[in-house]
Amino acid sequence: MKFATRHVKVTIGVQAPGADHGAHTDANGNGVIDATRLYQLVRLRGQVEAHRIEVRFLDRGAEAFAFTFG
């Protein structure tokens, strides 16, 4: 089954993640979803503190089923 490519944009607070981007996003927060699987969008480094993380799906048809923190 072919999976349509979908694009996402991730921000931490109101900024691009920079060095805190995950394995599947770049420093600007851009990522591509191309299969049904787990994606690492953010990997925070440094001291543990509260953050607001926003994930925007830029293409129609993308769905999120689970989020893991910790």
N, CA, C and O atoms as a Tripos MOL2 file, in Angstrom:
@<TRIPOS>MOLECULE
protein
  280   279    70     0     0
PROTEIN
NO_CHARGES

@<TRIPOS>ATOM
      1 N           0.8380   -1.1880    0.0000 N.3       1 MET1
      2 CA          0.0000    0.0000    0.0000 C.3       1 MET1
      3 C           0.8770    1.2430    0.0000 C.2       1 MET1
      4 O           1.7190    1.4000    0.8840 O.2       1 MET1
      5 N           0.7010    2.1110   -0.9520 N.am      2 LYS2
      6 CA          1.4760    3.3520   -1.0580 C.3       2 LYS2
      7 C           0.8930    4.3950   -0.1140 C.2       2 LYS2
      8 O          -0.3230    4.5760   -0.0530 O.2       2 LYS2
      9 N           1.7530    5.0690    0.6110 N.am      3 PHE3
     10 CA          1.3580    6.0990    1.5720 C.3       3 PHE3
     11 C           1.6910    7.4500    0.9710 C.2       3 PHE3
     12 O           2.8250    7.6820    0.5530 O.2       3 PHE3
     13 N           0.7160    8.3430    0.9220 N.am      4 ALA4
     14 CA          0.9460    9.6930    0.3910 C.3       4 ALA4
     15 C           1.8180   10.4920    1.3530 C.2       4 ALA4
     16 O           1.5970   10.4570    2.5630 O.2       4 ALA4
     17 N           2.7880   11.1970    0.8340 N.am      5 THR5
     18 CA          3.6830   12.0170    1.6410 C.3       5 THR5
     19 C           2.9330   13.2250    2.1990 C.2       5 THR5
     20 O           2.1910   13.8940    1.4800 O.2       5 THR5
     21 N           3.1360   13.4930    3.4790 N.am      6 ARG6
     22 CA          2.5390   14.6400    4.1540 C.3       6 ARG6
     23 C           3.6530   15.4250    4.8440 C.2       6 ARG6
     24 O           4.6320   14.8420    5.3110 O.2       6 ARG6
     25 N           3.5030   16.7320    4.9030 N.am      7 HIS7
     26 CA          4.5070   17.6000    5.5220 C.3       7 HIS7
     27 C           4.0030   18.1210    6.8650 C.2       7 HIS7
     28 O           2.8160   18.3960    7.0360 O.2       7 HIS7
     29 N           4.9330   18.2520    7.8160 N.am      8 VAL8
     30 CA          4.6150   18.8040    9.1370 C.3       8 VAL8
     31 C           5.5650   19.9440    9.4470 C.2       8 VAL8
     32 O           6.6540   20.0410    8.8810 O.2       8 VAL8
     33 N           5.1330   20.8020   10.3530 N.am      9 LYS9
     34 CA          5.9530   21.9160   10.8560 C.3       9 LYS9
     35 C           5.8580   21.8860   12.3750 C.2       9 LYS9
     36 O           4.7600   21.8870   12.9310 O.2       9 LYS9
     37 N           6.9980   21.8600   13.0420 N.am     10 VAL10
     38 CA          7.0580   21.7680   14.5010 C.3      10 VAL10
     39 C           7.6830   23.0390   15.0570 C.2      10 VAL10
     40 O           8.6920   23.5250   14.5450 O.2      10 VAL10
     41 N           7.0710   23.5720   16.1120 N.am     11 THR11
     42 CA          7.6740   24.6980   16.8250 C.3      11 THR11
     43 C           7.7120   24.3850   18.3180 C.2      11 THR11
     44 O           6.8840   23.6350   18.8350 O.2      11 THR11
     45 N           8.6750   24.9680   18.9830 N.am     12 ILE12
     46 CA          8.7790   24.8870   20.4450 C.3      12 ILE12
     47 C           8.5700   26.3020   20.9340 C.2      12 ILE12
     48 O           9.3900   27.1850   20.6830 O.2      12 ILE12
     49 N           7.4660   26.5170   21.6340 N.am     13 GLY13
     50 CA          7.0450   27.8820   21.9280 C.3      13 GLY13
     51 C           6.5950   28.4850   20.6140 C.2      13 GLY13
     52 O           5.6660   27.9730   19.9880 O.2      13 GLY13
     53 N           7.2190   29.5430   20.1900 N.am     14 VAL14
     54 CA          6.8840   30.1480   18.8900 C.3      14 VAL14
     55 C           8.0740   30.0800   17.9310 C.2      14 VAL14
     56 O           8.0640   30.7220   16.8810 O.2      14 VAL14
     57 N           9.1100   29.2930   18.2960 N.am     15 GLN15
     58 CA         10.3250   29.2560   17.5020 C.3      15 GLN15
     59 C          10.5680   27.8780   16.9030 C.2      15 GLN15
     60 O          10.0610   26.8680   17.3920 O.2      15 GLN15
     61 N          11.3480   27.8640   15.8430 N.am     16 ALA16
     62 CA         11.8080   26.5980   15.2670 C.3      16 ALA16
     63 C          12.6490   25.8660   16.3150 C.2      16 ALA16
     64 O          13.2600   26.5100   17.1670 O.2      16 ALA16
     65 N          12.6920   24.5380   16.2670 N.am     17 PRO17
     66 CA         13.3950   23.7880   17.3070 C.3      17 PRO17
     67 C          14.9100   23.9320   17.3250 C.2      17 PRO17
     68 O          15.5320   23.6580   18.3510 O.2      17 PRO17
     69 N          15.5270   24.3540   16.2200 N.am     18 GLY18
     70 CA         16.9860   24.4750   16.1950 C.3      18 GLY18
     71 C          17.6400   23.1550   16.5550 C.2      18 GLY18
     72 O          17.3120   22.1150   15.9840 O.2      18 GLY18
     73 N          18.5690   23.1960   17.5080 N.am     19 ALA19
     74 CA         19.2940   21.9900   17.9260 C.3      19 ALA19
     75 C          18.3930   20.9660   18.6120 C.2      19 ALA19
     76 O          18.7920   19.8120   18.7700 O.2      19 ALA19
     77 N          17.1960   21.3570   19.0220 N.am     20 ASP20
     78 CA         16.2660   20.4430   19.6900 C.3      20 ASP20
     79 C          15.3420   19.7050   18.7170 C.2      20 ASP20
     80 O          14.3620   19.0890   19.1370 O.2      20 ASP20
     81 N          15.6490   19.7650   17.4310 N.am     21 HIS21
     82 CA         14.8200   19.0290   16.4630 C.3      21 HIS21
     83 C          15.0170   17.5290   16.6480 C.2      21 HIS21
     84 O          16.0420   17.0780   17.1610 O.2      21 HIS21
     85 N          14.0280   16.7780   16.2240 N.am     22 GLY22
     86 CA         14.0970   15.3290   16.3310 C.3      22 GLY22
     87 C          14.7620   14.6940   15.1230 C.2      22 GLY22
     88 O          15.2350   15.3920   14.2260 O.2      22 GLY22
     89 N          14.7970   13.3810   15.1010 N.am     23 ALA23
     90 CA         15.4290   12.6340   14.0110 C.3      23 ALA23
     91 C          14.6840   12.8050   12.6900 C.2      23 ALA23
     92 O          15.2590   12.6130   11.6190 O.2      23 ALA23
     93 N          13.3950   13.1680   12.7700 N.am     24 HIS24
     94 CA         12.5780   13.2610   11.5550 C.3      24 HIS24
     95 C          12.1420   14.6800   11.2250 C.2      24 HIS24
     96 O          11.2220   14.8820   10.4320 O.2      24 HIS24
     97 N          12.8010   15.6650   11.8300 N.am     25 THR25
     98 CA         12.5830   17.0760   11.4930 C.3      25 THR25
     99 C          13.9430   17.7520   11.3920 C.2      25 THR25
    100 O          14.9450   17.2490   11.9010 O.2      25 THR25
    101 N          13.9590   18.9020   10.7240 N.am     26 ASP26
    102 CA         15.2130   19.6510   10.6320 C.3      26 ASP26
    103 C          15.1990   20.7960   11.6430 C.2      26 ASP26
    104 O          14.2270   20.9720   12.3780 O.2      26 ASP26
    105 N          16.2690   21.5630   11.6740 N.am     27 ALA27
    106 CA         16.3960   22.6630   12.6350 C.3      27 ALA27
    107 C          15.3130   23.7240   12.4660 C.2      27 ALA27
    108 O          15.0120   24.4560   13.4090 O.2      27 ALA27
    109 N          14.7270   23.8130   11.2740 N.am     28 ASN28
    110 CA         13.6310   24.7660   11.0290 C.3      28 ASN28
    111 C          12.2700   24.1940   11.4170 C.2      28 ASN28
    112 O          11.2620   24.8940   11.3260 O.2      28 ASN28
    113 N          12.2270   22.9340   11.8470 N.am     29 GLY29
    114 CA         10.9800   22.3000   12.2640 C.3      29 GLY29
    115 C          10.2290   21.6080   11.1450 C.2      29 GLY29
    116 O           9.0950   21.1720   11.3450 O.2      29 GLY29
    117 N          10.8350   21.4970    9.9670 N.am     30 ASN30
    118 CA         10.1700   20.8480    8.8330 C.3      30 ASN30
    119 C          10.3850   19.3430    8.8710 C.2      30 ASN30
    120 O          11.4850   18.8640    9.1430 O.2      30 ASN30
    121 N           9.3190   18.6110    8.5930 N.am     31 GLY31
    122 CA          9.4190   17.1580    8.5500 C.3      31 GLY31
    123 C           8.4900   16.5820    7.5010 C.2      31 GLY31
    124 O           7.5700   17.2490    7.0280 O.2      31 GLY31
    125 N           8.7450   15.3350    7.1470 N.am     32 VAL32
    126 CA          7.9380   14.6360    6.1470 C.3      32 VAL32
    127 C           7.4550   13.3200    6.7420 C.2      32 VAL32
    128 O           8.2400   12.5490    7.2930 O.2      32 VAL32
    129 N           6.1600   13.0750    6.6260 N.am     33 ILE33
    130 CA          5.5550   11.8080    7.0310 C.3      33 ILE33
    131 C           5.3390   11.0110    5.7590 C.2      33 ILE33
    132 O           4.6510   11.4670    4.8460 O.2      33 ILE33
    133 N           5.9300    9.8070    5.6920 N.am     34 ASP34
    134 CA          5.8080    9.0220    4.4650 C.3      34 ASP34
    135 C           5.4220    7.5650    4.7040 C.2      34 ASP34
    136 O           5.4250    6.7530    3.7780 O.2      34 ASP34
    137 N           5.0920    7.2420    5.9530 N.am     35 ALA35
    138 CA          4.6620    5.8850    6.2930 C.3      35 ALA35
    139 C           3.9270    5.9220    7.6290 C.2      35 ALA35
    140 O           4.0290    6.8940    8.3780 O.2      35 ALA35
    141 N           3.1910    4.8630    7.9160 N.am     36 THR36
    142 CA          2.5180    4.7400    9.2070 C.3      36 THR36
    143 C           3.5220    4.1470   10.1880 C.2      36 THR36
    144 O           3.7820    2.9440   10.1690 O.2      36 THR36
    145 N           4.0820    4.9940   11.0430 N.am     37 ARG37
    146 CA          5.0780    4.5620   12.0220 C.3      37 ARG37
    147 C           5.2980    5.6720   13.0350 C.2      37 ARG37
    148 O           4.6550    6.7190   12.9600 O.2      37 ARG37
    149 N           6.1960    5.4540   13.9750 N.am     38 LEU38
    150 CA          6.5430    6.4410   14.9840 C.3      38 LEU38
    151 C           7.5760    7.4120   14.4190 C.2      38 LEU38
    152 O           8.5310    6.9900   13.7680 O.2      38 LEU38
    153 N           7.3900    8.7110   14.6650 N.am     39 TYR39
    154 CA          8.3220    9.7500   14.2260 C.3      39 TYR39
    155 C           8.8150   10.5250   15.4300 C.2      39 TYR39
    156 O           8.0350   10.8530   16.3240 O.2      39 TYR39
    157 N          10.1050   10.8200   15.4610 N.am     40 GLN40
    158 CA         10.6640   11.6650   16.5150 C.3      40 GLN40
    159 C          10.7370   13.0880   15.9650 C.2      40 GLN40
    160 O          11.5860   13.3960   15.1280 O.2      40 GLN40
    161 N           9.8510   13.9430   16.4360 N.am     41 LEU41
    162 CA          9.7530   15.3070   15.9260 C.3      41 LEU41
    163 C          10.5780   16.3010   16.7280 C.2      41 LEU41
    164 O          11.0570   17.2940   16.1790 O.2      41 LEU41
    165 N          10.7490   16.0460   18.0200 N.am     42 VAL42
    166 CA         11.4900   16.9340   18.9150 C.3      42 VAL42
    167 C          12.3230   16.0860   19.8600 C.2      42 VAL42
    168 O          11.8660   15.0460   20.3340 O.2      42 VAL42
    169 N          13.5340   16.5260   20.1340 N.am     43 ARG43
    170 CA         14.3670   15.8950   21.1570 C.3      43 ARG43
    171 C          15.0150   17.0130   21.9560 C.2      43 ARG43
    172 O          16.0500   17.5560   21.5700 O.2      43 ARG43
    173 N          14.3910   17.3450   23.0730 N.am     44 LEU44
    174 CA         14.8630   18.4460   23.9110 C.3      44 LEU44
    175 C          16.1310   18.0520   24.6470 C.2      44 LEU44
    176 O          16.2320   16.9570   25.2000 O.2      44 LEU44
    177 N          17.0810   18.9490   24.6470 N.am     45 ARG45
    178 CA         18.3430   18.7450   25.3450 C.3      45 ARG45
    179 C          18.4290   19.7540   26.4870 C.2      45 ARG45
    180 O          17.7540   20.7840   26.4660 O.2      45 ARG45
    181 N          19.2340   19.4640   27.4470 N.am     46 GLY46
    182 CA         19.4220   20.4180   28.5350 C.3      46 GLY46
    183 C          18.4730   20.1730   29.6910 C.2      46 GLY46
    184 O          17.9320   19.0800   29.8510 O.2      46 GLY46
    185 N          18.2800   21.2020   30.4890 N.am     47 GLN47
    186 CA         17.4670   21.1170   31.6970 C.3      47 GLN47
    187 C          16.0040   20.8410   31.3730 C.2      47 GLN47
    188 O          15.4580   21.3800   30.4100 O.2      47 GLN47
    189 N          15.3860   20.0070   32.1780 N.am     48 VAL48
    190 CA         13.9760   19.6760   32.0090 C.3      48 VAL48
    191 C          13.1260   20.8420   32.4890 C.2      48 VAL48
    192 O          13.2820   21.3100   33.6170 O.2      48 VAL48
    193 N          12.2320   21.3060   31.6340 N.am     49 GLU49
    194 CA         11.3050   22.3750   31.9920 C.3      49 GLU49
    195 C          10.0870   22.2890   31.0730 C.2      49 GLU49
    196 O          10.0950   21.5520   30.0880 O.2      49 GLU49
    197 N           9.0640   23.0330   31.3970 N.am     50 ALA50
    198 CA          7.8280   23.0110   30.6090 C.3      50 ALA50
    199 C           8.0360   23.7110   29.2660 C.2      50 ALA50
    200 O           8.6930   24.7490   29.1850 O.2      50 ALA50
    201 N           7.4660   23.1240   28.2230 N.am     51 HIS51
    202 CA          7.5200   23.6940   26.8790 C.3      51 HIS51
    203 C           6.1730   23.5170   26.2070 C.2      51 HIS51
    204 O           5.4350   22.5830   26.5210 O.2      51 HIS51
    205 N           5.8540   24.3990   25.2970 N.am     52 ARG52
    206 CA          4.6770   24.2410   24.4410 C.3      52 ARG52
    207 C           5.1920   23.8090   23.0710 C.2      52 ARG52
    208 O           5.9320   24.5430   22.4180 O.2      52 ARG52
    209 N           4.8010   22.6300   22.6480 N.am     53 ILE53
    210 CA          5.2210   22.0980   21.3550 C.3      53 ILE53
    211 C           4.0100   22.0570   20.4410 C.2      53 ILE53
    212 O           2.9710   21.4990   20.7930 O.2      53 ILE53
    213 N           4.1500   22.6500   19.2690 N.am     54 GLU54
    214 CA          3.0530   22.6750   18.3000 C.3      54 GLU54
    215 C           3.4660   21.8710   17.0680 C.2      54 GLU54
    216 O           4.5520   22.0610   16.5210 O.2      54 GLU54
    217 N           2.5850   20.9760   16.6470 N.am     55 VAL55
    218 CA          2.7900   20.1970   15.4280 C.3      55 VAL55
    219 C           1.6730   20.5790   14.4700 C.2      55 VAL55
    220 O           0.4960   20.3580   14.7580 O.2      55 VAL55
    221 N           2.0390   21.1490   13.3410 N.am     56 ARG56
    222 CA          1.0520   21.5370   12.3230 C.3      56 ARG56
    223 C           1.1950   20.6170   11.1190 C.2      56 ARG56
    224 O           2.2910   20.4330   10.5890 O.2      56 ARG56
    225 N           0.0870   20.0480   10.7000 N.am     57 PHE57
    226 CA          0.0680   19.2260    9.4970 C.3      57 PHE57
    227 C          -0.2230   20.1500    8.3250 C.2      57 PHE57
    228 O          -1.2840   20.7720    8.2700 O.2      57 PHE57
    229 N           0.7130   20.2420    7.3910 N.am     58 LEU58
    230 CA          0.5970   21.1920    6.2940 C.3      58 LEU58
    231 C          -0.1950   20.6410    5.1060 C.2      58 LEU58
    232 O          -0.6080   21.4030    4.2320 O.2      58 LEU58
    233 N          -0.4050   19.3390    5.0690 N.am     59 ASP59
    234 CA         -1.1620   18.7020    3.9910 C.3      59 ASP59
    235 C          -2.3670   17.9800    4.5740 C.2      59 ASP59
    236 O          -2.3130   17.4660    5.6910 O.2      59 ASP59
    237 N          -3.4300   17.9460    3.8270 N.am     60 ARG60
    238 CA         -4.6370   17.2350    4.2630 C.3      60 ARG60
    239 C          -4.3830   15.7360    4.3130 C.2      60 ARG60
    240 O          -3.5780   15.1960    3.5540 O.2      60 ARG60
    241 N          -5.0900   15.0800    5.2260 N.am     61 GLY61
    242 CA         -5.0590   13.6210    5.2840 C.3      61 GLY61
    243 C          -4.1260   13.0260    6.3150 C.2      61 GLY61
    244 O          -4.1150   11.8070    6.4900 O.2      61 GLY61
    245 N          -3.3420   13.8380    7.0050 N.am     62 ALA62
    246 CA         -2.4540   13.3130    8.0480 C.3      62 ALA62
    247 C          -3.2310   13.1680    9.3460 C.2      62 ALA62
    248 O          -4.1140   13.9720    9.6480 O.2      62 ALA62
    249 N          -2.8970   12.1430   10.1060 N.am     63 GLU63
    250 CA         -3.5480   11.9020   11.3920 C.3      63 GLU63
    251 C          -2.4960   11.5340   12.4330 C.2      63 GLU63
    252 O          -1.4880   10.9060   12.1080 O.2      63 GLU63
    253 N          -2.7270   11.9160   13.6590 N.am     64 ALA64
    254 CA         -1.8560   11.5550   14.7750 C.3      64 ALA64
    255 C          -2.6430   10.6700   15.7240 C.2      64 ALA64
    256 O          -3.7790   10.9870   16.0770 O.2      64 ALA64
    257 N          -2.0460    9.5700   16.1360 N.am     65 PHE65
    258 CA         -2.7400    8.6260   16.9920 C.3      65 PHE65
    259 C          -2.1300    8.5120   18.3820 C.2      65 PHE65
    260 O          -2.8270    8.1210   19.3180 O.2      65 PHE65
    261 N          -0.8640    8.8370   18.5470 N.am     66 ALA66
    262 CA         -0.2270    8.6960   19.8520 C.3      66 ALA66
    263 C           0.9220    9.6800   19.9870 C.2      66 ALA66
    264 O           1.6200    9.9790   19.0180 O.2      66 ALA66
    265 N           1.1080   10.1750   21.1960 N.am     67 PHE67
    266 CA          2.2280   11.0470   21.5060 C.3      67 PHE67
    267 C           2.9380   10.4470   22.7070 C.2      67 PHE67
    268 O           2.2830    9.9870   23.6420 O.2      67 PHE67
    269 N           4.2620   10.4420   22.6980 N.am     68 THR68
    270 CA          5.0340    9.8930   23.7930 C.3      68 THR68
    271 C           5.9570   10.9860   24.3270 C.2      68 THR68
    272 O           6.6550   11.6530   23.5640 O.2      68 THR68
    273 N           5.9500   11.1550   25.6280 N.am     69 PHE69
    274 CA          6.8120   12.1330   26.2860 C.3      69 PHE69
    275 C           7.6020   11.4060   27.3440 C.2      69 PHE69
    276 O           7.0680   10.5510   28.0510 O.2      69 PHE69
    277 N           8.8530   11.7360   27.4550 N.am     70 GLY70
    278 CA          9.6380   11.1510   28.5400 C.3      70 GLY70
    279 C          10.8010   10.3520   28.0760 C.2      70 GLY70
    280 O          11.5420    9.8070   28.8950 O.2      70 GLY70
@<TRIPOS>BOND
     1     1     2 1
     2     2     3 1
     3     3     4 2
     4     3     5 am
     5     5     6 1
     6     6     7 1
     7     7     8 2
     8     7     9 am
     9     9    10 1
    10    10    11 1
    11    11    12 2
    12    11    13 am
    13    13    14 1
    14    14    15 1
    15    15    16 2
    16    15    17 am
    17    17    18 1
    18    18    19 1
    19    19    20 2
    20    19    21 am
    21    21    22 1
    22    22    23 1
    23    23    24 2
    24    23    25 am
    25    25    26 1
    26    26    27 1
    27    27    28 2
    28    27    29 am
    29    29    30 1
    30    30    31 1
    31    31    32 2
    32    31    33 am
    33    33    34 1
    34    34    35 1
    35    35    36 2
    36    35    37 am
    37    37    38 1
    38    38    39 1
    39    39    40 2
    40    39    41 am
    41    41    42 1
    42    42    43 1
    43    43    44 2
    44    43    45 am
    45    45    46 1
    46    46    47 1
    47    47    48 2
    48    47    49 am
    49    49    50 1
    50    50    51 1
    51    51    52 2
    52    51    53 am
    53    53    54 1
    54    54    55 1
    55    55    56 2
    56    55    57 am
    57    57    58 1
    58    58    59 1
    59    59    60 2
    60    59    61 am
    61    61    62 1
    62    62    63 1
    63    63    64 2
    64    63    65 am
    65    65    66 1
    66    66    67 1
    67    67    68 2
    68    67    69 am
    69    69    70 1
    70    70    71 1
    71    71    72 2
    72    71    73 am
    73    73    74 1
    74    74    75 1
    75    75    76 2
    76    75    77 am
    77    77    78 1
    78    78    79 1
    79    79    80 2
    80    79    81 am
    81    81    82 1
    82    82    83 1
    83    83    84 2
    84    83    85 am
    85    85    86 1
    86    86    87 1
    87    87    88 2
    88    87    89 am
    89    89    90 1
    90    90    91 1
    91    91    92 2
    92    91    93 am
    93    93    94 1
    94    94    95 1
    95    95    96 2
    96    95    97 am
    97    97    98 1
    98    98    99 1
    99    99   100 2
   100    99   101 am
   101   101   102 1
   102   102   103 1
   103   103   104 2
   104   103   105 am
   105   105   106 1
   106   106   107 1
   107   107   108 2
   108   107   109 am
   109   109   110 1
   110   110   111 1
   111   111   112 2
   112   111   113 am
   113   113   114 1
   114   114   115 1
   115   115   116 2
   116   115   117 am
   117   117   118 1
   118   118   119 1
   119   119   120 2
   120   119   121 am
   121   121   122 1
   122   122   123 1
   123   123   124 2
   124   123   125 am
   125   125   126 1
   126   126   127 1
   127   127   128 2
   128   127   129 am
   129   129   130 1
   130   130   131 1
   131   131   132 2
   132   131   133 am
   133   133   134 1
   134   134   135 1
   135   135   136 2
   136   135   137 am
   137   137   138 1
   138   138   139 1
   139   139   140 2
   140   139   141 am
   141   141   142 1
   142   142   143 1
   143   143   144 2
   144   143   145 am
   145   145   146 1
   146   146   147 1
   147   147   148 2
   148   147   149 am
   149   149   150 1
   150   150   151 1
   151   151   152 2
   152   151   153 am
   153   153   154 1
   154   154   155 1
   155   155   156 2
   156   155   157 am
   157   157   158 1
   158   158   159 1
   159   159   160 2
   160   159   161 am
   161   161   162 1
   162   162   163 1
   163   163   164 2
   164   163   165 am
   165   165   166 1
   166   166   167 1
   167   167   168 2
   168   167   169 am
   169   169   170 1
   170   170   171 1
   171   171   172 2
   172   171   173 am
   173   173   174 1
   174   174   175 1
   175   175   176 2
   176   175   177 am
   177   177   178 1
   178   178   179 1
   179   179   180 2
   180   179   181 am
   181   181   182 1
   182   182   183 1
   183   183   184 2
   184   183   185 am
   185   185   186 1
   186   186   187 1
   187   187   188 2
   188   187   189 am
   189   189   190 1
   190   190   191 1
   191   191   192 2
   192   191   193 am
   193   193   194 1
   194   194   195 1
   195   195   196 2
   196   195   197 am
   197   197   198 1
   198   198   199 1
   199   199   200 2
   200   199   201 am
   201   201   202 1
   202   202   203 1
   203   203   204 2
   204   203   205 am
   205   205   206 1
   206   206   207 1
   207   207   208 2
   208   207   209 am
   209   209   210 1
   210   210   211 1
   211   211   212 2
   212   211   213 am
   213   213   214 1
   214   214   215 1
   215   215   216 2
   216   215   217 am
   217   217   218 1
   218   218   219 1
   219   219   220 2
   220   219   221 am
   221   221   222 1
   222   222   223 1
   223   223   224 2
   224   223   225 am
   225   225   226 1
   226   226   227 1
   227   227   228 2
   228   227   229 am
   229   229   230 1
   230   230   231 1
   231   231   232 2
   232   231   233 am
   233   233   234 1
   234   234   235 1
   235   235   236 2
   236   235   237 am
   237   237   238 1
   238   238   239 1
   239   239   240 2
   240   239   241 am
   241   241   242 1
   242   242   243 1
   243   243   244 2
   244   243   245 am
   245   245   246 1
   246   246   247 1
   247   247   248 2
   248   247   249 am
   249   249   250 1
   250   250   251 1
   251   251   252 2
   252   251   253 am
   253   253   254 1
   254   254   255 1
   255   255   256 2
   256   255   257 am
   257   257   258 1
   258   258   259 1
   259   259   260 2
   260   259   261 am
   261   261   262 1
   262   262   263 1
   263   263   264 2
   264   263   265 am
   265   265   266 1
   266   266   267 1
   267   267   268 2
   268   267   269 am
   269   269   270 1
   270   270   271 1
   271   271   272 2
   272   271   273 am
   273   273   274 1
   274   274   275 1
   275   275   276 2
   276   275   277 am
   277   277   278 1
   278   278   279 1
   279   279   280 2
@<TRIPOS>SUBSTRUCTURE
     1 MET1         2 RESIDUE 1 A MET
     2 LYS2         6 RESIDUE 1 A LYS
     3 PHE3        10 RESIDUE 1 A PHE
     4 ALA4        14 RESIDUE 1 A ALA
     5 THR5        18 RESIDUE 1 A THR
     6 ARG6        22 RESIDUE 1 A ARG
     7 HIS7        26 RESIDUE 1 A HIS
     8 VAL8        30 RESIDUE 1 A VAL
     9 LYS9        34 RESIDUE 1 A LYS
    10 VAL10       38 RESIDUE 1 A VAL
    11 THR11       42 RESIDUE 1 A THR
    12 ILE12       46 RESIDUE 1 A ILE
    13 GLY13       50 RESIDUE 1 A GLY
    14 VAL14       54 RESIDUE 1 A VAL
    15 GLN15       58 RESIDUE 1 A GLN
    16 ALA16       62 RESIDUE 1 A ALA
    17 PRO17       66 RESIDUE 1 A PRO
    18 GLY18       70 RESIDUE 1 A GLY
    19 ALA19       74 RESIDUE 1 A ALA
    20 ASP20       78 RESIDUE 1 A ASP
    21 HIS21       82 RESIDUE 1 A HIS
    22 GLY22       86 RESIDUE 1 A GLY
    23 ALA23       90 RESIDUE 1 A ALA
    24 HIS24       94 RESIDUE 1 A HIS
    25 THR25       98 RESIDUE 1 A THR
    26 ASP26      102 RESIDUE 1 A ASP
    27 ALA27      106 RESIDUE 1 A ALA
    28 ASN28      110 RESIDUE 1 A ASN
    29 GLY29      114 RESIDUE 1 A GLY
    30 ASN30      118 RESIDUE 1 A ASN
    31 GLY31      122 RESIDUE 1 A GLY
    32 VAL32      126 RESIDUE 1 A VAL
    33 ILE33      130 RESIDUE 1 A ILE
    34 ASP34      134 RESIDUE 1 A ASP
    35 ALA35      138 RESIDUE 1 A ALA
    36 THR36      142 RESIDUE 1 A THR
    37 ARG37      146 RESIDUE 1 A ARG
    38 LEU38      150 RESIDUE 1 A LEU
    39 TYR39      154 RESIDUE 1 A TYR
    40 GLN40      158 RESIDUE 1 A GLN
    41 LEU41      162 RESIDUE 1 A LEU
    42 VAL42      166 RESIDUE 1 A VAL
    43 ARG43      170 RESIDUE 1 A ARG
    44 LEU44      174 RESIDUE 1 A LEU
    45 ARG45      178 RESIDUE 1 A ARG
    46 GLY46      182 RESIDUE 1 A GLY
    47 GLN47      186 RESIDUE 1 A GLN
    48 VAL48      190 RESIDUE 1 A VAL
    49 GLU49      194 RESIDUE 1 A GLU
    50 ALA50      198 RESIDUE 1 A ALA
    51 HIS51      202 RESIDUE 1 A HIS
    52 ARG52      206 RESIDUE 1 A ARG
    53 ILE53      210 RESIDUE 1 A ILE
    54 GLU54      214 RESIDUE 1 A GLU
    55 VAL55      218 RESIDUE 1 A VAL
    56 ARG56      222 RESIDUE 1 A ARG
    57 PHE57      226 RESIDUE 1 A PHE
    58 LEU58      230 RESIDUE 1 A LEU
    59 ASP59      234 RESIDUE 1 A ASP
    60 ARG60      238 RESIDUE 1 A ARG
    61 GLY61      242 RESIDUE 1 A GLY
    62 ALA62      246 RESIDUE 1 A ALA
    63 GLU63      250 RESIDUE 1 A GLU
    64 ALA64      254 RESIDUE 1 A ALA
    65 PHE65      258 RESIDUE 1 A PHE
    66 ALA66      262 RESIDUE 1 A ALA
    67 PHE67      266 RESIDUE 1 A PHE
    68 THR68      270 RESIDUE 1 A THR
    69 PHE69      274 RESIDUE 1 A PHE
    70 GLY70      278 RESIDUE 1 A GLY
